[in-house]
Amino acid sequence: MADHLPKALGPLLREARTRLAAADVDDPTLDARLIVEHFSGTTRTQAIADPERKIGDNSIAAIHAALRRRAGGEPVHRILGYREFYGLRLLLSPETLEPRPDTETLVEAVLPFVKAMAKREGACRILDLGTGTGAIALALLSAVPAATATGVDISAGALATATLNAGQLGLGDRFTALQSDWFEKVSGRYHVIAANPPYISSGDIGNLQDEVRDFDPRLALDGGVDGLGPYRIIAAEAARFLEAESRVAVEIGHTQHDEVTDIFRAAGYGLVGAFRDLGGNDRVLVFQQGKP
């Protein structure tokens, strides 16, 4: 990758796109725009209205470094340090999974229940297992002012990121971070237990897209020999932490609908909702204790 980048915004964007296209990046136009705008502090409107706008040397150097990282396979949002999720800007760290649009399906699946519970009880307590960036909990808190959430993660680094995100979004007073191996340190009772657990079987990790395998934390991907280990833990232990008529919502791999349903059914739960993602794949299951 040649060292010299144009200093005018329009040509800079074109050169960035050309370099990423040459590196076989999936969407070179979008990624070039994200990188240039982020590190130059410019907007799409400025690029159109003022393509000859000069960009400073420090910004050029930062853009150059970012383009090299992206061409080397690092996901663009890892380079930027944040990802948009459900309209919220969430900071990322090496210890967090990068939240993806598929997981917004889980937010949508439980949001009506959270709203109804908050309206009926004046509160809704949410337990987000494996919270990572805090994505699920914070999306629900942003939509329901009466809700509170505890975000559980085994990783101290992930919890530090989630806490930072909660504070930056003005949700820090309703979000509690708890370092725990699943339910180990959890106390109290909740109206909703939500989780996007690791659900890739250990043997399949190597077959994942490079951007996932090489940059998402393995701890957040590996679901054990058959990819179902975390669901067994949640199904076996959640009951002690649930209020009456509460819900358990889990994200699943697109082939796991029947197995996960069977695991929860054996533990005394009934399936009350199944939701597909934007690609039409099975993505979220919602359970309630005692339902047939």
Secondary structure by P-SEA (a helix, b strand, c coil): ccccccccaaaaaaaaaaaaaaaccccaaaaaaaaaaaaacccaaaaaacccccccaaaaaaaaaaaaaaaacccccccccccccccbbbbbccccccccccccccccccaaaaaaaaaaccbbbbbbcccccaaaaaaaaaacccbbbbbbbccaaaaaaaaaaaaaacccccbbbbbccccccccccccbbbbbccccccccccccccccccccccccccccccccaaaaaaaaccccccccbbbbbbbbccccaaaaaaaaaaabbbbccccccccccccbbbbbcccc
